[in-house]
Amino acid sequence: MFDRLRRYLALWLTVCCLSAGFISPRIALGEADGRRVNRALLIGIDDFVSHPSSYPSSTNNVFAMQEALQASSVPFAAIMIPAAPVTDTQVLTELIRSTFGAADADDVNYLYISTHGEYDPASGTDAALLLSDGVTEGRLSPKALQSAFDGVAGKKVLLLDACYSGAFIGKGMRTQPEDVCFLGDDFKVLTSSGAMEESWYWSAAQDTETLEQQSQQGAFYFTQMLSQSLNPRYGSA
């Protein structure tokens, strides 16, 4: 009885607020407003527990993508880079929902991740992207990444630069998984490799460069080509 009373009271308050103009019908109903808003979350992982460091390659990838998006002819309302390394699925989910939580059906949400990936069906290793700070390391599965966007409206554009990342969308696999993620029209996913392929990066040699030079050298080849193709600075004159 009390639960029913609370529901009636909540409905009555919503109707009153709508009538008084305190809540717009668009927000209350979750409808599109006819205006596209772009938002981006850029994540680079360089330090790992189970793999060698890729520094400064993922860090530079993030900065290259940031520069490309900032130069976009279609402006971005937000381009977010986490202040601290992302080490588990819960932290990533919170970042996704805080960055894209205000999106409506007209908006486009871009998630970029540069990291190591894992997938080895022969040994029973499921597809995963590694989230780590060099001390703590977590594994992000396709299903967990899809679930992180639950409740986020609009298009979701995922750019995954990692070895074996094609396994996240069932591409290049010897056998298809029972459940393939990201099949809805609201998801668009681009990966740097197929399920059985590695994705390559380069970084400065420590014995030949100064620390300052090292911090400026290194990238993943996929992101390097992607960011340069998007950035008008690298276009023909």
N, C-alpha and C positions, 0 to 999 in steps of 0.2 A: 504493500500500500504506500509506504513512504517513498519507494523508488518511483512509483507511478506519479506521485505528487511532485517529486523533484523534476521529472521529465516534463510534466505539464507547466511547472513554474519556469523551467528553462525555455520552453517554447514560447510562453507568454512574454518573457523578458526580451527574447529575440524579436518577436513581432512588434513590441513596443519600441525597441531601439530602431528597427527599420522604419517605422512610421515617423519617429522623431528625427530621423536622419543621422543618428549616431553611428550606424553601421550601413555601409553602402550595399545595395543588392548584389553587386558583383562579388564583393568579398564574402558575403554570407552564403552565396550559392556556389562559389568557386568558379565563376564563369570568366571567360577571356575578356580582355578589355580592348581588343583590336590593335594592340601595340606590342611589338616584339622587344623584349629586354634580354640582353645577353649577359650571362655570368659565367665565370670560369674559376675552377679550383685546380691549381697546378702543384703536383707532388713529385719530388725527386728523392730517391733513397740511395745513398752512397756507401753507408757503413753497415756491415752485416756480421752476423755470428757464424753462419754456415758457409759463407762465400767470401772471396776476397773483396776488398774495398774497390769501388769504381770511381772514387773521388779523383778529380772534380767533375766527372762526366755528367752524372745526373743533375748535379747542382747547375752546371752550365746549360743543360737541356731546359731546365725550368726557366732560367733567365732568357734563353732564346725564344721559348714559347711566349713568355710574357711580352717581350719586345714585338714579336709578330702580331699578337692580339692587340696590343696598344696601337699598332699602326693600321689596324683593320679599318676599312671604309665604313663598316657597320660598328658603331661604338659599343663598348662594354660598360655596363653599370658597375661591375665589380670583377676584379681579377685577384683572387686570393692565393697567397702562398703561406702555408703554415709556418708559424714562428719556431716550432720544435718538430723534430722528426716524428713521423707517424709510425707507431709500433704495433698497433693491433686493430682489429676490425671495428671495435667499439669507438675508438677515437676517429677512425675514418668515417664511420656512419654519422657521428656528431658533426664533423666538418662538412659533410655533404648536406646534411639537413639544415645546418646554420647558414651555409652559403646559398643554397637553392630553395630554402623553405618558403620564400615569398613569391616564387615563380607561379605564373598562371599558364593556361593552355597555349597562349601565344608565344611564350618565352622559350629560349634555348639555353640549356645548361651544359657546359663543357667541363669534363673531367679528364685531366692528363696525368698519367702515372708513368714514371721512369724508374725501373727497379730490376732486380733479378727475378726470373720466373722459373718455375719447376713443373715438369710433367714427364713421367716415365711409367707408362703402363706395364712394362715388363717387370718392374720392381714394385708395382702397386702404388706409385706416387701419383696422387691426383693433381690436377691442374691447380696452380696457386701462384699468386704474386706475393713476394716477400715484403713485409713491413718491418723496419728495423732501425735502431739507432746505434748498432754495433755492440750493444749490451743485451738488449731485449729484442726478440725477433718473433713476429707472428706471421701466419699464413692466411692470405685472403683468397677465398674460393670464389668461383663464378656466382654461385647461388648467394653467397654473403654480399657480394658487390651489388647484385641485382636487388637484394632485399634492402640494402642501404638507401636505395632510391624510393622505397615505398612511401607513398604520400606526396612525392615531389611531382608537380604538374609540369607540362611542357615537354619539349624534345630533350632527350638525354644523349649527348654526343660523347662517347668514350674513346680516348686515344691512349692505347696501351703499348708502351715501348719496353718489351721484356722478352727474353727467350721463351719460346713455347707458348706465347700469348694467344696464338690462334686456337688453342684448346679451350679458351674462354667462350668461343662462339662455334665450336665444333668444326673448325676448318683445318684440313690437313691431318685429320685423325684416321687411324687405320680402321677403327670402328666407332660409330657414333654413340655418344653417351645416351643413357635413357632419358635424361632431362637436359635439353639444350636451353641455355638462358638467353635473354635479350632478344626474344623473337617478336616482341610487340613493335608496332609501328612507331612507338615513342622512343625506341632505342636505335641509335646508329653507332656502330662500333668499328673502329679501325685499329688493326693490330700490326706490329712490326714484323711478325713472323708467323709461320704456320705452327701447328701443334707439335711437330717433330723437328722444328728448326730452331737454331740459335739466333740471337740478335746481337750484333757486334757493336762494340764501342772502342774508343781509343782515349788515351790520356798521356800526359807528358811524362817523359822518363825522369825519375827523381835524381839520377846521377848526372844529368846533363843540363838541367834547368834550375834557375833560382826558384825559391818558394813563390815569389810574386808571379813569375812566368807560369809556374805550374797551375796556379789558381785560375789562370786565364785560358788554359789549354785542356781540351778533352770534351768529348761529346759522344752520343750514340749516333750512328750513321743515319738511322731512320729519322730521328728527330732533327738532325742537322739539315737533311734534305727537306723535310716537312716544313720546318720553321722558315727556311730560306725561300721556299716556294710561296709561302704565305706573306712574306715580308716584302713590301715594294722596294725596299732598299737594295735588294738583290735582283730586281728586275732589269730588263734591258733598257738602255737609255732611249 
